[in-house]
Structure formats: C-alpha cells, structure tokens
Amino acid sequence: MATDSATETLLAEMAGSSDLTLEKAPGTEAGLAKIEASDFGLVVLDISGLGLGGLALLHQIRQTRPALKVLVVTAETAPATVIYCLREQVYGYFSKPFLKSAVEQFVRQALASQAGLDEIEVLSGRPEWMTFRIRCRPETADRLVQFLREMKIDLPPGEREDLATAFHEVIMNAIEHGAQNDPGKELRIGYLRSSRSIIYYVQDPGRGFKLDELQHAAISNDPESPAGHLAIRTERGIRPGGFGILMARNLVDEMIYNEKGNEVILIKYLKESPSEPEGGLS
C-alpha cells in the first residue's frame, strides 16, 4: 500500500520470479477496501510521509484483519514508531534505504511462516529500558533483531551491525541450547541504554552451563589451536560450528554470564555521550 517505486519494483520482481501474486493499492482507502474484501498473505505498508496517519492506518488494518501479517517500510524512522509497530504485532520493519535482499528475505519468510502474531510481547517500552518476552523460534529472533536494528544507536554503522550480530548470536544460542528449539518456551530479552553504553540482556529457560566445560565450543580453544574444538564436535557427532559465543564476545566490549549460565548481558560502550532519546523511545 502506497509504496515507492523502489519497493514496488522489488515486489514486482519477486512476483515475476515466483508464484506470488501482487496487488497494488494507490491509497489508504483503496488499500483498506482490498484488505476487507480479500484474504492476503502479507501487506507491505509504506507509511512514509503519513505521520501519525500511517500508524492510524496500521491500527485500522489490525482491527480489520487481526491475523494479517504486515511489513512496514518508511523513509524516516523514529523510536516511538518502532515500538508502536512491535505492539501492533507488525511482522517486520525497515527504514529506507534498505537492502533489497533483507526485505525479500522477510517477505518470503512471512509468507511461509506458520507462527502466530503473538511471538513478541512488549513488556516495557521506555526509551532507556525495553523488555520483551519472545517465543523460542529462530524466525522470531530474526524479527526482533531487525526491529532493534531500527532503533537510534549512536554508533558507526559497522559497530551497530557488529552489535546486532552479537545480539542475534546469543539469542540463537539461547533458543538452541537453553530452550532446545521448543517454540512453547520463551526467552526474556532486555535493551538498556545509558549515557555511556548500550546493554542487551538475554535469559533462557534452560539449566545453564559453565564456560570452562564447553570443550566443543571455540571459546574454549587454546590460542595456538583456534579450531581445536572442531575435532571434539566431530567425535561427539555435533554439527560443525561452535563459534557463536566467541564471535559474540569479540564483537562487543563485555559479555558477562550469570553463575547458572542461562542469563547473559552484552555491553557496548559509547565513545561520545548520545543525544537525548526522541519520541519516547531510542
């Protein structure tokens, strides 16, 4: 609905190369009429330039079709908009310019998904303190990390992406090992922002672990044998990998586990004091 030419071109290319059917709506009234009349697998909603009207439109869509998946794109993002979309159970959120491959991945994932729209629950949405409860699915981890990518963080782009990668790794580790990939279980996720740091927190429902007992993980390798854990994984019949915790630790300034091993915080220090958060969230 009301997407720009670049977004329309991407969606048209996807439809042309697969069995997807694309319908365009030139404005809000036409879009709502189509949504009321037909069952769609996904709505791509461009709220650029609509201001609060874009959020009102999103709310109308949700009232009309509570289970409909919606992917929001916008020219100018704001923290308050990100959190509003999370609370309205938006599937994905991208600000322009965005990577075409990332949007295409989310479109295809949304259309294939069998998960409900209650996968992410916002428990707190303050600018300096956000907490979430999420179901233990890799898909849900991808969605939450993308939303938090869109929050304003005073870091260079490369460092922002490193932080997002580390965050994604510890969530995936919690889902796989802490929750045993059981979507019936939940993680508790936190985002905290102080004047000098960004902190992510992840708690899983598992029994935990001790870092010094992870011989099958790269974090336990001797510096002179950076791939030594791979032989242990082979002996134990474990899939290749085991680099997640080490990679996450190397991408942030501090990574600290609790005594049990089922809670972890990632800390990234800000080199300069950030400006005050805007619009209620940052």
Secondary structure as UniProt FT lines:
FT   HELIX           5..16
FT   HELIX           28..37
FT   STRAND          43..46
FT   TURN            48..49
FT   HELIX           52..64
FT   TURN            66..67
FT   STRAND          70..74
FT   HELIX           79..87
FT   TURN            88..89
FT   STRAND          92..95
FT   HELIX           100..112
FT   STRAND          120..126
FT   TURN            127..128
FT   STRAND          129..135
FT   HELIX           138..149
FT   HELIX           157..173
FT   HELIX           174..178
FT   TURN            180..181
FT   TURN            183..184
FT   STRAND          186..193
FT   STRAND          197..203
FT   HELIX           211..213
FT   TURN            215..216
FT   HELIX           218..220
FT   TURN            223..224
FT   TURN            226..228
FT   HELIX           229..236
FT   HELIX           244..251
FT   STRAND          254..257
FT   STRAND          263..269
FT   TURN            279..280
//
